[in-house]
Amino acid sequence: MLNDKFKTRELLKNEVPILNYIWLDDLNLSYDEIANRLNSSTFVVQAKVGAGGNTTYNVTSDVDYSLIKERSGKFCVSSYISNTPLNVTAIITNDEDIIFPVSAQLILSHSSNFTYVGGDFVFASTLNKNIISDINKYTKRILGVLKNLGYRGIIG
């Protein structure tokens, strides 16, 4: 279930802040239609299932969109927000959960495709303490939901 972006967003939408998004079947809208619905000319398209950025695309123009438009399946589309993506890894156990330090995601972009290549723990140490506190708060909420569903193991 956790590799399914649709099910995960539905499960957690009342627990943590989630970007506005739309679901598309087979990318059946034009670039302009999506840009108008999101009120953004730059957006991220993610396949329903994927990891490591292998099915995540940064679309900044009709040309970018034409490169992925022929793909089939269900896609999550959200506005692109320029920032540093962060990551948290945790272990859910029967007893006390373990939350590892926040890291900044290192991402390469090529041909409109994002690829995760690692984490920068030093950069994350420069973040405002309130940001780290919020991330830990939301991480604990997510862990609580998953633990209640019986999940045990690593999440990140």
C-alpha positions, -999 to +999 in steps of 0.1 A: +000+000+000+028+025+009+042+025-026+008+035-040+007+074-039-031+075-042-037+052-012-010+069+008-023+104+002-059+093+010-047+076+042-027+106+055-046+136+041-061+144+075-029+138+095-003+159+077-002+188+052-003+176+016+001+197-015-030+203-036-031+177-064-052+162-091-054+126-103-054+119-140-060+087-159-036+083-188-026+120-188-058+127-207-057+165-203-035+189-222-006+208-207-026+241-207-056+224-191-035+210-162-016+244-158-050+262-156-064+237-130-033+240-109-029+277-115+008+269-122+028+266-154+053+242-137+041+210-122+052+176-111+037+144-126+041+112-106+030+077-116+007+061-090+035+036-081+072+044-081+102+050-059+135+069-061+120+094-085+120+069-114+084+079-123+085+115-112+086+142-139+091+180-137+070+196-164+078+232-173+064+234-208+042+218-234+074+202-248+082+185-214+046+173-212+047+158-247+077+136-236+055+118-210+020+123-223+019+089-241+025+070-208-005+051-195-018+046-160-030+068-131-009+100-123-008+124-095-001+160-106+007+189-083+022+223-086+060+224-085+073+243-055+110+253-056+125+241-024+148+215-009+130+182-005+135+166+029+134+130+040+129+111+072+136+074+077+120+056+107+115+021+120+082+011+134+084-016+161+061-032+185+076-011+212+093+023+207+096+036+172+130+050+160+131+082+140+164+090+122+176+125+116+161+146+088+181+147+056+179+168+025+172+147-006+198+149-033+181+148-066+193+148-102+171+161-130+176+149-165+151+150-194+124+162-170+129+131-148+139+134-112+162+107-097+169+104-060+207+099-054+211+102-017+207+123+014+226+153+029+223+152+067+246+182+071+223+205+052+194+195+073+213+205+104+211+241+092+173+242+091+153+262+115+145+242+147+107+249+142+109+231+108+126+201+123+101+201+151+072+201+126+087+174+106+092+152+137+056+159+147+042+149+114+065+119+113+051+107+146+015+111+133+023+090+102+040+063+123+009+062+146-014+057+116+007+030+102+013+013+135-025+012+141-028-006+107-003-032+119+027-020+099+061-029+113+093-021+095+113+007+078+096+037+063+112+067+046 
